[in-house]
Amino acid sequence: MLRSLDDQNYWLEQFRPYLALLARTHINSHNPAKLDSSGIVQQTLMDAFAKREQFRGSTEAELAGWLRQILKHNLADALRDQRRDKRDVRRERSLEDEIDASFSRTHEWLAAVQSSPSQRAAKQEDVLRLSEVISKLPEAQREAVVLHHLQGWSLADVAKQIGKSEAAVAGLLFRGLKTLHSLLSRGSEESCKPQ
């Protein structure tokens, strides 16, 4: 439960890995030219901080939804600026729908990667934790996991994108998932220890 603006400011920073994952996932799958996902996330957090008085929620889930909306608009603006196409309302609506679909796929995978049925009913804190853990993977493993598992790319497509063989990508995926499970279970064990 978020009680004060201080709590909200704290949580804004806690959402950075989550927002970075959403931004990176969408940019990698829909935009061949590299946009700066960290810059877009930073802009999102700055916008949220500037508009913090407008946030009417009281829970982490409501804050996550509010931040996703700000991120969605910032991603759409960045992609629109990059494309420099004539303004077309249908294209803009399609772009926002694309971003929503990308965010939905990411959330589905983040919830499904949990190993037990009870874990599949992931709370917002679980999604935040997994986003944070994914951000700690080595760059090559993180990119392979995001492209293959979050975006649904084939091994061949991932290999082509990152310039490695399919066997090397399979190894990156294996090590990445093994590390994810290890870090997640270590986090679960630590949270179960008596204080």
Backbone torsions as a table, in degrees:
resi	resn	phi	psi	omega
1	MET	NA	129.6	179.6
2	LEU	-94.6	118.0	-174.0
3	ARG	-101.3	-27.8	-174.0
4	SER	-142.2	171.3	176.3
5	LEU	-62.7	-32.2	177.1
6	ASP	-61.9	-42.6	176.1
7	ASP	-60.6	-44.1	-179.3
8	GLN	-61.9	-43.8	179.7
9	ASN	-62.3	-41.4	176.6
10	TYR	-59.8	-46.6	-177.4
11	TRP	-69.4	-30.3	176.3
12	LEU	-55.2	-47.1	-179.2
13	GLU	-69.1	-32.9	178.6
14	GLN	-65.5	-23.8	-178.6
15	PHE	-86.2	-5.0	-177.2
16	ARG	-54.3	-51.3	-179.8
17	PRO	-61.1	-38.4	178.8
18	TYR	-62.9	-48.5	179.4
19	LEU	-65.2	-38.2	179.0
20	ALA	-63.1	-40.7	178.2
21	LEU	-63.9	-46.5	178.6
22	LEU	-60.1	-45.3	-178.2
23	ALA	-66.1	-48.0	-178.2
24	ARG	-62.3	-41.4	-180.0
25	THR	-62.3	-46.4	-179.2
26	HIS	-67.2	-44.1	-178.2
27	ILE	-63.7	-44.9	-179.1
28	ASN	-60.9	-37.2	-173.6
29	SER	-87.8	-23.5	-173.2
30	HIS	-118.7	0.7	-173.9
31	ASN	-141.7	108.3	-177.6
32	PRO	-65.1	-37.8	177.5
33	ALA	-80.1	140.0	-176.3
34	LYS	-74.8	121.2	168.0
35	LEU	-95.2	157.6	-179.7
36	ASP	-86.7	96.7	-178.2
37	SER	-63.5	-35.8	-179.5
38	SER	-66.2	-34.7	176.6
39	GLY	-66.7	-39.3	179.2
40	ILE	-68.0	-39.9	177.6
41	VAL	-65.2	-43.3	178.4
42	GLN	-59.9	-43.5	178.3
43	GLN	-61.8	-40.1	179.0
44	THR	-61.6	-45.6	180.0
45	LEU	-67.3	-37.3	177.0
46	MET	-66.3	-41.9	177.1
47	ASP	-61.7	-44.0	-179.4
48	ALA	-63.1	-42.3	178.9
49	PHE	-62.6	-44.0	-179.5
50	ALA	-64.3	-31.5	-177.1
51	LYS	-102.5	13.6	-172.5
52	ARG	-56.3	-28.3	178.5
53	GLU	-68.0	-21.3	-178.7
54	GLN	-83.1	-15.7	-179.6
55	PHE	-68.9	123.5	-175.7
56	ARG	-107.7	-0.9	-177.6
57	GLY	-81.2	177.8	179.5
58	SER	-136.9	-0.6	-177.6
59	THR	-121.3	164.4	176.3
60	GLU	-61.5	-40.1	-179.1
61	ALA	-62.8	-40.1	178.1
62	GLU	-67.8	-38.0	177.0
63	LEU	-65.8	-40.6	178.0
64	ALA	-60.5	-44.4	178.9
65	GLY	-62.9	-41.3	179.1
66	TRP	-63.8	-44.1	178.9
67	LEU	-66.0	-37.9	177.2
68	ARG	-60.7	-40.3	179.1
69	GLN	-63.6	-43.1	178.5
70	ILE	-64.5	-44.0	178.4
71	LEU	-61.4	-42.7	-179.8
72	LYS	-58.4	-45.3	179.8
73	HIS	-66.9	-39.1	178.5
74	ASN	-67.5	-39.0	175.7
75	LEU	-63.4	-45.8	179.8
76	ALA	-60.8	-42.6	178.3
77	ASP	-62.4	-44.6	-178.7
78	ALA	-64.7	-43.3	178.9
79	LEU	-66.7	-39.9	178.2
80	ARG	-62.6	-46.1	178.9
81	ASP	-61.4	-40.0	-178.6
82	GLN	-68.2	-41.2	-177.8
83	ARG	-72.4	-30.4	178.8
84	ARG	50.5	32.7	177.8
85	ASP	-80.4	165.4	173.0
86	LYS	-62.5	149.1	179.7
87	ARG	-65.8	128.6	179.2
88	ASP	-140.7	111.9	-175.9
89	VAL	-58.4	-38.8	178.9
90	ARG	-62.4	-41.7	179.5
91	ARG	-65.3	-40.9	179.4
92	GLU	-64.1	-41.9	177.7
93	ARG	-64.5	-42.1	179.2
94	SER	-62.4	-39.8	179.2
95	LEU	-62.8	-43.9	178.4
96	GLU	-67.3	-36.8	176.0
97	ASP	-64.0	-41.2	177.7
98	GLU	-59.4	-45.0	-179.3
99	ILE	-64.8	-43.2	176.6
100	ASP	-58.8	-44.4	-179.9
101	ALA	-63.4	-41.3	178.5
102	SER	-62.4	-44.4	178.3
103	PHE	-62.6	-40.2	-179.7
104	SER	-63.5	-45.0	178.2
105	ARG	-60.0	-42.0	179.8
106	THR	-62.3	-45.3	179.2
107	HIS	-63.6	-40.7	179.1
108	GLU	-60.9	-45.0	-179.3
109	TRP	-68.0	-42.3	-179.9
110	LEU	-58.9	-38.1	178.5
111	ALA	-74.6	-39.4	-175.7
112	ALA	-73.2	-24.6	-177.4
113	VAL	-68.2	-16.8	176.7
114	GLN	-65.6	145.5	-169.5
115	SER	-85.2	-28.1	-177.2
116	SER	-110.5	158.3	179.0
117	PRO	-57.4	-37.5	-180.0
118	SER	-67.0	-32.8	178.4
119	GLN	-72.7	-25.4	-179.1
120	ARG	-65.5	-24.6	176.0
121	ALA	-83.5	57.4	-172.8
122	ALA	-64.2	136.2	174.1
123	LYS	-85.8	169.2	-179.8
124	GLN	-57.5	-36.0	-179.7
125	GLU	-64.9	-31.9	176.9
126	ASP	-67.2	-40.9	178.7
127	VAL	-64.5	-41.9	177.9
128	LEU	-62.3	-43.9	-179.7
129	ARG	-62.5	-45.7	-179.6
130	LEU	-64.6	-39.9	177.1
131	SER	-60.2	-42.3	179.3
132	GLU	-64.6	-42.7	-179.4
133	VAL	-65.9	-42.3	177.8
134	ILE	-59.9	-38.3	-179.3
135	SER	-66.8	-18.3	-179.8
136	LYS	-88.7	-9.7	177.6
137	LEU	-65.6	150.7	172.3
138	PRO	-57.2	148.8	-173.2
139	GLU	-49.2	-48.7	-176.6
140	ALA	-64.5	-42.7	178.1
141	GLN	-65.0	-43.4	-179.6
142	ARG	-60.9	-46.5	-178.9
143	GLU	-63.4	-42.0	179.1
144	ALA	-63.8	-44.7	180.0
145	VAL	-63.5	-45.5	-178.9
146	VAL	-63.4	-48.8	-177.3
147	LEU	-65.9	-44.1	-175.4
148	HIS	-78.2	-50.4	-173.4
149	HIS	-87.1	-36.0	-179.3
150	LEU	-87.1	-35.6	-177.9
151	GLN	-100.1	-12.0	176.8
152	GLY	76.4	21.8	179.4
153	TRP	-71.9	149.7	175.8
154	SER	-73.5	162.9	176.6
155	LEU	-57.7	-41.8	-178.9
156	ALA	-61.5	-43.4	-179.8
157	ASP	-66.9	-40.6	178.2
158	VAL	-64.1	-44.2	179.9
159	ALA	-58.6	-44.2	179.2
160	LYS	-63.8	-43.3	-178.1
161	GLN	-63.0	-42.9	-175.0
162	ILE	-99.5	1.3	174.5
163	GLY	72.3	37.9	178.3
164	LYS	-131.6	165.6	177.6
165	SER	-73.8	162.4	177.7
166	GLU	-61.8	-37.6	178.8
167	ALA	-63.6	-40.6	178.6
168	ALA	-65.0	-39.6	178.1
169	VAL	-64.8	-42.2	178.0
170	ALA	-59.3	-40.5	177.0
171	GLY	-64.4	-42.3	177.4
172	LEU	-61.4	-42.7	179.7
173	LEU	-64.6	-44.7	180.0
174	PHE	-60.2	-50.3	-179.3
175	ARG	-66.0	-38.6	179.7
176	GLY	-62.7	-46.7	179.8
177	LEU	-67.8	-38.2	177.6
178	LYS	-61.6	-44.0	178.2
179	THR	-64.4	-43.1	178.2
180	LEU	-57.8	-49.9	-179.2
181	HIS	-62.2	-40.2	179.6
182	SER	-63.7	-48.2	-179.8
183	LEU	-65.1	-38.6	179.6
184	LEU	-68.2	-42.1	-179.7
185	SER	-71.1	-33.8	176.0
186	ARG	-63.4	-41.2	177.4
187	GLY	-63.7	-38.2	178.8
188	SER	-66.9	-41.8	179.5
189	GLU	-63.6	-41.2	-179.3
190	GLU	-65.7	-35.9	-179.4
191	SER	-74.5	-17.2	179.6
192	CYS	-90.6	-13.1	-179.3
193	LYS	-68.0	142.3	176.9
194	PRO	-65.7	144.6	-178.5
195	GLN	-83.5	NA	NA
